[in-house]
């Protein structure tokens, strides 16, 4: 049942749980545990889940409960009171445990990556291949991701060493099965023999059509070698149906780098903020865009909301708990398969020296930009306001960068510059 109104009429009876921002126990990520306990057995009876899906369902039902065991933790050194803390399941598909690891992973990756501009590629297989991919996840997932990565690496390797991070996604906004591969590629390359770091003049410098055709050819070649039965089954379908590919520069945040003779500001892409947004996007799970709005325990129904791809209005949908678990568990990865790979191009373990030189290059450039901006005075324009929040460094006492921010009152021009603590719009906050 689809509801287009932004405020659906929820049942107010005692058997219904709805989202309450003032109550931390109404966390939608904790609700997955409630849905698993409510409809887990019905899901196993109606579907034929794999061993990984059964294990994930069992771990989610036991995560953070008495069944996992507990220990006592002292609140502080001055207070003798203790608190009971329950063990987590540490399953990578558990939303609660994944959120903890996600917060640690993207911070490490942000320190590792150079703060340059990036482009995002999305390669999508046709829907006719979804059933074949779902039935043969152990073999087709690694081959598909490897083929897409090798195609990008071969077509961009002629320039030099680039940063390539592939990620396999199997979901869309409403958690339906939708296999596609995202590849984050740096808009530049390192070539020490030709003067160090080089950048393309055109932001759309990656040949998307050649990448798509080469990825299909590499995928069929690997499939013919490892799974000849599937190659005969899908060869004609792959050649007749084209794969969908999309490529665009990632990030829309801008910053001020100076001013011209007329007093007009000169803008440049804020690569630090855009890199942080990209890494956060690569760390989210299938619940990042699909919110759980409420649970009806009497009828075993779940209300979810999401924004469909290419639309702006949020859609509310009421489904059964079994269908929700089916949508959620079909994205559980096979054993020993990693969704994101960080071993290509400049991120390879043999290229640590080149990566350090690239990072030093961009860090030096960013420091010069920050110093220039702090020393410059804003123009006397009514549309520009400098806000001083009074924050100072605890060591030297000088004003920090976050205490000097420029905002435009006009909502079309308002931007927040440099590094800040605002969460990425692509990743919802943990509610």
C-alpha positions as CSV (number, residue, x, y, z in Angstrom):
1,X,0.0,0.0,0.0
2,X,1.5,3.3,-1.1
3,X,0.7,6.6,0.5
4,X,1.8,9.8,-1.1
5,X,0.9,12.1,1.8
6,X,3.9,13.2,3.9
7,X,2.1,12.4,7.2
8,X,0.4,9.0,7.0
9,X,-2.3,8.2,9.6
10,X,-0.6,5.7,11.9
11,X,-2.6,3.5,14.3
12,X,-2.5,5.0,17.8
13,X,-3.3,1.8,19.6
14,X,-0.9,0.3,22.1
15,X,0.3,-2.4,19.8
16,X,1.9,0.2,17.4
17,X,5.4,1.7,17.7
18,X,6.0,4.9,15.8
19,X,9.1,7.0,15.6
20,X,9.7,9.4,18.5
21,X,12.9,11.5,18.3
22,X,12.7,12.1,22.1
23,X,12.8,8.4,22.8
24,X,16.1,6.7,21.9
25,X,14.5,3.3,22.1
26,X,12.5,4.1,19.0
27,X,15.6,4.0,16.9
28,X,14.7,2.6,13.5
29,X,18.0,0.6,13.5
30,X,16.9,-1.1,16.8
31,X,13.5,-1.8,15.2
32,X,15.2,-4.3,12.8
33,X,15.7,-6.5,15.9
34,X,12.0,-6.1,16.7
35,X,10.9,-7.0,13.2
36,X,13.2,-10.0,13.2
37,X,11.7,-11.3,16.4
38,X,8.2,-10.6,15.1
39,X,8.4,-12.2,11.7
40,X,11.6,-14.1,11.6
41,X,10.1,-17.5,11.8
42,X,7.5,-16.7,9.2
43,X,10.2,-15.5,6.8
44,X,12.1,-18.8,7.2
45,X,8.9,-20.8,6.6
46,X,8.0,-18.9,3.4
47,X,11.4,-18.4,1.8
48,X,14.5,-20.5,1.4
49,X,17.2,-18.4,2.9
50,X,20.9,-19.1,2.5
51,X,23.2,-20.0,5.4
52,X,24.5,-16.4,5.6
53,X,21.0,-15.0,5.7
54,X,20.0,-17.4,8.5
55,X,23.1,-16.5,10.4
56,X,22.4,-12.8,9.9
57,X,18.8,-13.1,11.0
58,X,19.8,-15.1,14.2
59,X,22.6,-12.6,15.0
60,X,20.2,-9.6,14.7
61,X,17.7,-11.3,17.0
62,X,20.3,-11.8,19.7
63,X,22.4,-8.6,19.2
64,X,22.5,-6.5,22.4
65,X,20.3,-8.9,24.4
66,X,20.7,-11.2,27.3
67,X,21.3,-14.1,25.0
68,X,24.6,-12.6,23.9
69,X,25.9,-12.2,27.5
70,X,26.8,-9.0,29.4
71,X,29.4,-7.4,31.6
72,X,29.5,-4.7,34.2
73,X,31.0,-1.3,33.3
74,X,31.8,1.4,35.8
75,X,30.4,4.8,34.8
76,X,33.3,6.9,36.1
77,X,36.3,6.7,38.4
78,X,34.7,8.9,41.1
79,X,31.4,7.0,41.1
80,X,31.0,3.4,42.3
81,X,27.9,2.8,40.2
82,X,28.0,0.3,37.4
83,X,26.0,-0.3,34.2
84,X,25.1,-3.6,32.5
85,X,26.5,-3.7,28.9
86,X,25.4,-6.4,26.5
87,X,27.6,-7.9,23.9
88,X,27.0,-7.2,20.2
89,X,26.8,-9.8,17.5
90,X,29.5,-8.2,15.3
91,X,27.8,-9.3,12.1
92,X,28.7,-7.0,9.2
93,X,25.0,-7.1,8.0
94,X,23.7,-6.0,11.4
95,X,22.7,-2.4,11.3
96,X,23.7,-1.7,14.8
97,X,27.2,-3.2,14.5
98,X,27.7,-1.9,11.0
99,X,27.1,1.7,12.1
100,X,29.9,1.5,14.7
101,X,32.4,0.1,12.2
102,X,31.2,2.5,9.5
103,X,32.0,5.5,11.7
104,X,35.6,4.1,12.3
105,X,36.1,3.1,8.7
106,X,35.3,6.4,6.9
107,X,37.6,8.3,9.3
108,X,40.5,6.1,8.5
109,X,39.9,6.3,4.8
110,X,39.6,10.1,5.0
111,X,43.1,10.2,6.5
112,X,44.4,7.8,3.8
113,X,42.9,9.5,0.7
114,X,44.4,12.6,-1.0
115,X,41.9,15.5,-0.8
116,X,41.6,16.0,-4.6
117,X,38.5,16.1,-6.8
118,X,36.8,12.8,-7.6
119,X,34.4,11.4,-10.2
120,X,31.8,8.7,-9.5
121,X,30.9,5.9,-12.0
122,X,27.9,3.8,-11.7
123,X,27.7,0.6,-13.8
124,X,24.3,-1.2,-13.7
125,X,23.5,-4.6,-15.1
126,X,20.1,-5.2,-16.9
127,X,17.2,-6.4,-14.8
128,X,17.0,-9.7,-16.7
129,X,20.3,-10.8,-15.1
130,X,19.1,-10.2,-11.5
131,X,17.9,-13.7,-11.0
132,X,21.1,-15.2,-12.3
133,X,23.2,-12.9,-10.1
134,X,21.1,-13.7,-7.0
135,X,21.4,-17.5,-7.5
136,X,25.1,-17.3,-8.1
137,X,26.3,-14.6,-5.7
138,X,29.6,-16.4,-4.7
139,X,30.9,-16.3,-8.3
140,X,29.2,-13.4,-10.0
141,X,29.6,-10.7,-7.4
142,X,33.5,-10.8,-7.4
143,X,33.6,-11.2,-11.2
144,X,31.4,-8.2,-11.8
145,X,33.2,-5.9,-9.4
146,X,36.6,-7.1,-10.8
147,X,35.6,-6.5,-14.4
148,X,34.4,-3.0,-13.8
149,X,37.5,-2.1,-11.8
150,X,39.9,-3.5,-14.4
151,X,38.1,-1.6,-17.2
152,X,38.5,1.7,-15.4
153,X,42.1,0.9,-14.5
154,X,43.0,0.0,-18.0
155,X,41.5,3.1,-19.6
156,X,42.9,5.5,-17.0
157,X,46.3,3.8,-16.5
158,X,47.7,5.4,-19.6
159,X,47.9,8.7,-17.8
160,X,49.4,7.5,-14.5
161,X,48.4,6.2,-11.1
162,X,44.9,7.2,-10.1
163,X,42.9,6.4,-6.9
164,X,40.3,3.8,-7.7
165,X,37.8,2.5,-5.1
166,X,35.1,0.1,-6.3
167,X,32.0,-0.7,-4.3
168,X,29.3,-3.2,-5.1
169,X,25.7,-2.2,-4.2
170,X,22.7,-4.5,-4.5
171,X,19.9,-2.2,-3.4
172,X,18.0,1.0,-4.4
173,X,16.1,3.5,-2.3
174,X,13.3,1.0,-1.4
175,X,15.7,-1.9,-0.8
176,X,14.7,-3.8,-3.9
177,X,17.3,-6.0,-5.6
178,X,19.3,-3.7,-7.9
179,X,22.9,-4.8,-8.7
180,X,25.3,-2.0,-9.7
181,X,28.9,-1.1,-9.1
182,X,30.1,2.4,-7.9
183,X,33.7,3.3,-8.7
184,X,35.3,6.4,-7.2
185,X,38.1,7.7,-9.4
186,X,40.4,10.7,-8.7
187,X,40.3,13.5,-11.3
188,X,44.0,13.4,-11.7
189,X,47.0,11.0,-11.7
190,X,50.5,10.7,-10.3
191,X,53.3,10.4,-12.7
192,X,56.7,11.3,-11.3
193,X,58.5,11.0,-14.6
194,X,56.2,13.7,-16.2
195,X,56.2,16.3,-13.4
196,X,54.2,14.8,-10.6
197,X,50.5,15.3,-10.4
198,X,48.4,15.9,-13.5
199,X,44.8,16.9,-13.9
200,X,42.4,16.7,-16.9
201,X,41.1,19.9,-18.5
202,X,37.6,18.3,-18.9
203,X,35.8,17.1,-15.7
204,X,34.1,14.4,-17.8
205,X,37.4,12.9,-18.9
206,X,36.5,9.2,-18.3
207,X,35.3,7.5,-21.5
208,X,32.1,5.9,-20.2
209,X,31.1,4.0,-23.3
210,X,34.5,2.4,-23.6
211,X,34.4,1.5,-19.9
212,X,31.0,-0.2,-20.3
213,X,32.0,-2.2,-23.4
214,X,35.4,-3.2,-21.9
215,X,33.8,-4.2,-18.6
216,X,31.3,-6.4,-20.4
217,X,34.1,-8.0,-22.4
218,X,36.2,-8.6,-19.3
219,X,33.3,-10.0,-17.4
220,X,32.4,-12.5,-20.2
221,X,36.0,-13.6,-20.5
222,X,36.3,-14.4,-16.8
223,X,32.9,-16.0,-16.8
224,X,33.8,-18.2,-19.7
225,X,36.9,-19.4,-17.7
226,X,35.3,-19.9,-14.3
227,X,31.7,-20.7,-15.0
228,X,31.2,-21.9,-18.6
229,X,27.6,-23.1,-17.8
230,X,26.6,-19.6,-16.9
231,X,28.5,-18.1,-19.8
232,X,26.3,-20.1,-22.3
233,X,23.2,-19.1,-20.4
234,X,23.8,-15.4,-20.3
235,X,26.1,-14.6,-23.3
236,X,23.3,-13.7,-25.7
237,X,21.4,-11.7,-23.1
238,X,24.5,-9.7,-22.2
239,X,25.3,-8.9,-25.8
240,X,21.8,-7.8,-26.7
241,X,21.0,-5.8,-23.6
242,X,23.4,-2.9,-22.9
243,X,24.6,-2.1,-19.4
244,X,23.7,1.3,-18.0
245,X,26.6,3.6,-17.0
246,X,26.6,7.0,-15.5
247,X,29.6,9.2,-14.6
248,X,29.8,12.7,-13.1
249,X,32.1,14.6,-10.8
250,X,31.3,13.9,-7.1
251,X,30.5,16.7,-4.7
252,X,28.9,20.2,-4.9
253,X,30.6,22.0,-2.0
254,X,32.5,25.2,-2.9
255,X,34.9,27.4,-1.0
256,X,36.4,30.9,-1.3
257,X,40.0,31.0,-2.5
258,X,40.4,34.7,-3.0
259,X,39.0,37.8,-4.6
260,X,39.6,39.7,-7.9
261,X,40.2,43.4,-8.4
262,X,36.5,44.2,-8.4
263,X,36.0,42.6,-4.9
264,X,34.2,39.6,-6.3
265,X,35.0,36.3,-4.6
266,X,36.8,33.5,-6.5
267,X,35.3,30.1,-5.8
268,X,36.8,26.6,-6.0
269,X,35.5,23.1,-5.2
270,X,36.0,22.2,-1.6
271,X,37.8,18.9,-2.1
272,X,38.1,18.1,1.6
273,X,34.4,18.2,2.2
274,X,33.6,16.4,-1.0
275,X,36.0,13.6,-0.2
276,X,34.5,13.2,3.2
277,X,31.0,13.0,1.6
278,X,32.2,10.4,-0.9
279,X,33.8,8.2,1.8
280,X,30.6,8.4,3.9
281,X,28.6,7.4,0.9
282,X,30.8,4.3,0.4
283,X,30.3,3.2,4.0
284,X,26.5,3.2,4.2
285,X,24.2,0.2,4.1
286,X,20.8,-0.6,2.6
287,X,19.0,1.2,5.3
288,X,20.7,4.5,4.6
289,X,17.9,5.8,2.4
290,X,15.0,3.7,3.7
291,X,13.5,4.7,7.1
292,X,11.4,2.6,9.3
293,X,8.5,4.8,10.4
294,X,6.4,2.3,12.5
295,X,5.6,-1.3,13.4
296,X,2.1,-2.7,13.9
297,X,2.6,-5.8,16.1
298,X,-1.0,-7.0,15.8
299,X,-1.1,-7.3,12.0
300,X,2.7,-7.7,11.7
301,X,3.0,-4.7,9.3
302,X,5.9,-2.3,8.9
303,X,5.7,1.2,7.5
304,X,8.7,2.5,5.7
305,X,9.5,5.7,3.9
306,X,12.0,6.5,1.1
307,X,12.7,8.9,-1.7
308,X,12.6,7.0,-5.1
309,X,15.6,7.5,-7.4
310,X,15.1,10.6,-9.6
311,X,12.3,12.0,-7.4
312,X,12.0,14.6,-4.6
313,X,8.9,13.6,-2.7
314,X,9.1,11.0,0.0
315,X,6.9,7.9,-0.4
316,X,5.4,5.9,2.5
317,X,4.7,2.2,2.0
318,X,3.2,-0.3,4.4
319,X,4.5,-3.9,3.9
320,X,4.4,-7.0,6.0
321,X,7.3,-7.9,8.3
322,X,8.1,-10.9,6.1
323,X,8.5,-8.8,3.0
324,X,10.7,-6.3,4.9
325,X,13.0,-9.1,6.0
326,X,13.1,-10.4,2.5
327,X,14.1,-7.0,1.1
328,X,16.7,-6.6,3.9
329,X,18.2,-10.0,3.9
330,X,18.6,-10.3,0.1
331,X,21.5,-7.8,0.4
332,X,23.5,-10.1,2.8
333,X,26.8,-10.7,1.1
334,X,28.3,-14.2,0.6
335,X,31.0,-15.3,2.9
336,X,34.5,-13.8,2.4
337,X,33.3,-11.2,-0.1
338,X,34.1,-7.5,0.6
339,X,31.8,-4.9,-0.8
340,X,34.5,-2.2,-1.0
341,X,38.1,-2.7,-2.2
342,X,40.9,-0.3,-1.5
343,X,43.9,-2.0,-3.2
344,X,43.9,-0.4,-6.6
345,X,46.1,2.3,-8.1
346,X,47.6,4.7,-5.6
347,X,46.0,2.7,-2.7
348,X,48.0,-0.4,-3.4
349,X,50.4,-1.4,-0.7
350,X,53.4,-1.1,-3.0
351,X,52.5,2.6,-3.8
352,X,52.8,4.0,-0.3
353,X,55.6,6.4,-1.2
354,X,53.7,7.9,-4.2
355,X,50.6,8.2,-2.1
356,X,52.5,10.1,0.6
357,X,53.8,12.5,-2.0
358,X,50.4,13.2,-3.4
359,X,48.9,13.7,0.0
360,X,51.7,16.1,0.9
361,X,51.1,18.0,-2.3
362,X,47.4,18.6,-1.6
363,X,47.9,19.3,2.1
364,X,50.4,22.0,1.3
365,X,48.0,23.5,-1.2
366,X,45.1,23.4,1.2
367,X,47.2,25.1,4.0
368,X,48.1,28.0,1.6
369,X,44.4,28.4,0.7
370,X,43.3,28.5,4.3
371,X,46.0,31.1,5.2
372,X,45.0,33.3,2.3
373,X,41.4,33.1,3.2
374,X,41.9,33.9,6.9
375,X,44.0,37.0,6.1
376,X,41.5,38.3,3.5
377,X,38.8,40.7,4.5
378,X,35.3,40.2,3.1
379,X,33.8,42.8,0.8
380,X,31.3,45.3,2.1
381,X,28.3,43.5,0.7
382,X,25.0,43.2,2.5
383,X,24.6,39.6,1.2
384,X,27.7,38.4,3.0
385,X,28.1,38.0,6.8
386,X,31.1,36.8,8.8
387,X,30.1,35.0,11.9
388,X,32.5,34.7,14.9
389,X,31.5,32.0,17.3
390,X,34.3,32.8,19.8
391,X,36.0,29.4,19.4
392,X,39.7,29.4,20.1
393,X,42.4,26.8,20.0
394,X,43.1,25.2,23.4
395,X,46.9,25.2,22.8
396,X,47.7,28.5,21.2
397,X,44.6,30.5,21.9
398,X,44.1,31.7,18.3
399,X,40.8,31.5,16.5
400,X,40.1,28.2,14.8
401,X,38.9,27.8,11.3
402,X,35.4,26.8,12.4
403,X,35.0,30.1,14.2
404,X,35.2,32.0,10.9
405,X,32.5,31.0,8.4
406,X,30.9,32.9,5.6
407,X,27.3,32.5,4.8
408,X,25.1,34.0,2.0
409,X,21.7,35.1,3.2
410,X,20.4,34.2,-0.2
411,X,19.4,30.5,0.0
412,X,20.6,29.9,-3.6
413,X,24.1,31.2,-2.9
414,X,24.4,30.0,0.7
415,X,27.3,27.6,1.2
416,X,29.5,26.5,4.0
417,X,33.1,26.5,3.2
418,X,36.1,24.5,4.3
419,X,36.0,21.5,6.6
420,X,33.0,21.3,8.9
421,X,31.1,18.8,11.0
422,X,27.9,18.8,9.0
423,X,26.9,15.2,8.1
424,X,26.7,14.3,4.4
425,X,23.2,14.7,2.9
426,X,23.5,11.3,1.4
427,X,23.9,9.6,4.8
428,X,21.0,10.0,7.3
429,X,21.9,10.6,10.9
430,X,21.5,7.8,13.5
431,X,18.1,8.6,14.9
